[in-house]
Amino acid sequence: MPEVKVVGDSVEEGLKLIQSKPEGVLQSELWKELGVDSRKCSRIVKKLEESGLIDRVEFRKDGIKTYLLRAKQMPVNPCALLAGDELIPCVGCELECIVEECHPLMDWMYQLAIVSQSQE
């Protein structure tokens, strides 16, 4: 994942907010939701865009130009899908489950914890 220089928590908060909205968020709304002024928001957006974490596309709302911000899909680290030699059970799983009650996932997580402990 590209490195983002965090100035306070605003950049990280901005990224999390943009990531939480798959349809994107308007820059003209982002600064209000973050509780910062529009200039600070512009600096946050610039850092995120330069870091390659978001896309910024011109957008017109009520005849006023703004930008639609969307988080880029980052590649998954394959190591995050493994516990030892076992692949996370959710890959290819067709069960409809509640994550907190999924026994295959819980077993995998316990295996991950055991592997982590043994490597320390």
C-alpha positions as CSV (number, residue, x, y, z in Angstrom):
1,M,0.0,0.0,0.0
2,P,1.4,3.4,-0.9
3,E,2.6,5.5,2.1
4,V,0.6,8.5,3.2
5,K,2.2,11.1,5.2
6,V,-0.3,11.8,8.0
7,V,-0.6,15.4,9.1
8,G,-2.7,15.0,12.2
9,D,-5.4,12.4,11.6
10,S,-7.3,14.3,8.9
11,V,-5.7,12.5,6.0
12,E,-6.4,9.1,7.5
13,E,-9.9,10.1,8.4
14,G,-10.5,11.5,4.9
15,L,-9.3,8.2,3.3
16,K,-11.5,6.1,5.7
17,L,-14.5,8.3,4.8
18,I,-13.9,8.0,1.1
19,Q,-13.3,4.2,1.4
20,S,-16.6,3.8,3.3
21,K,-18.6,5.2,0.3
22,P,-18.1,2.9,-2.7
23,E,-20.2,5.2,-4.9
24,G,-17.8,8.0,-4.0
25,V,-18.0,11.2,-2.0
26,L,-18.1,14.8,-3.4
27,Q,-15.2,16.9,-2.3
28,S,-17.6,19.7,-1.6
29,E,-19.2,17.4,1.0
30,L,-16.0,15.8,2.3
31,W,-14.8,18.9,4.1
32,K,-18.1,19.3,5.9
33,E,-18.1,15.7,7.0
34,L,-14.5,16.0,8.2
35,G,-15.1,19.2,10.0
36,V,-12.3,21.1,8.2
37,D,-12.3,24.1,5.9
38,S,-12.3,23.7,2.2
39,R,-8.6,24.6,1.8
40,K,-7.5,22.0,4.3
41,C,-9.7,19.5,2.6
42,S,-8.0,20.3,-0.8
43,R,-4.6,19.6,0.8
44,I,-5.9,16.3,2.2
45,V,-7.4,15.3,-1.2
46,K,-4.1,16.3,-3.0
47,K,-2.1,14.0,-0.6
48,L,-4.4,11.1,-1.1
49,E,-4.4,11.5,-4.9
50,E,-0.6,11.9,-5.1
51,S,-0.3,8.8,-3.0
52,G,-2.4,6.9,-5.5
53,L,-5.1,6.0,-3.0
54,I,-8.0,7.8,-4.6
55,D,-9.4,8.9,-8.0
56,R,-10.6,12.5,-8.4
57,V,-13.1,13.1,-11.2
58,E,-14.6,16.4,-12.2
59,F,-18.3,16.5,-11.3
60,R,-21.1,19.1,-11.7
61,K,-23.7,19.4,-9.0
62,D,-26.5,22.0,-9.5
63,G,-24.3,23.6,-12.1
64,I,-21.4,24.0,-9.7
65,K,-18.1,22.2,-10.4
66,T,-16.8,19.9,-7.7
67,Y,-15.0,16.6,-7.7
68,L,-16.2,13.0,-7.1
69,L,-13.6,11.2,-4.9
70,R,-13.4,7.4,-5.0
71,A,-11.0,5.1,-3.2
72,K,-8.9,3.0,-5.5
73,Q,-9.0,-0.8,-5.1
74,M,-5.7,-1.8,-3.6
75,P,-4.3,-5.3,-4.3
76,V,-4.6,-7.7,-1.5
77,N,-1.4,-8.9,0.1
78,P,-1.7,-12.7,-0.5
79,C,0.0,-13.4,2.9
80,A,-3.1,-11.8,4.5
81,L,-5.2,-14.7,3.1
82,L,-3.1,-17.4,4.6
83,A,-2.8,-18.9,8.1
84,G,0.3,-21.0,7.8
85,D,-0.5,-23.0,4.7
86,E,-4.2,-22.6,4.9
87,L,-6.1,-20.2,2.7
88,I,-8.9,-18.1,4.3
89,P,-12.1,-20.1,4.0
90,C,-14.1,-17.2,2.7
91,V,-12.4,-17.3,-0.7
92,G,-14.8,-19.2,-2.8
93,C,-17.2,-19.8,0.1
94,E,-20.9,-19.9,-1.0
95,L,-22.4,-20.1,2.5
96,E,-24.5,-17.3,3.7
97,C,-23.3,-16.7,7.2
98,I,-22.9,-14.2,10.0
99,V,-19.2,-13.5,10.2
100,E,-19.2,-13.6,14.0
101,E,-20.7,-17.1,13.9
102,C,-18.8,-18.6,11.0
103,H,-17.1,-21.7,12.3
104,P,-14.7,-22.2,9.3
105,L,-13.6,-18.6,9.6
106,M,-13.2,-18.8,13.4
107,D,-11.1,-22.0,13.0
108,W,-8.9,-20.2,10.4
109,M,-8.5,-17.2,12.7
110,Y,-7.4,-19.5,15.6
111,Q,-4.9,-21.1,13.3
112,L,-3.6,-17.7,12.3
113,A,-3.1,-16.8,16.0
114,I,-1.3,-20.0,16.6
115,V,1.0,-19.5,13.6
116,S,1.7,-15.9,14.7
117,Q,2.5,-17.0,18.3
118,S,4.9,-19.7,17.0
119,Q,6.8,-17.2,14.9
120,E,7.5,-14.9,17.8
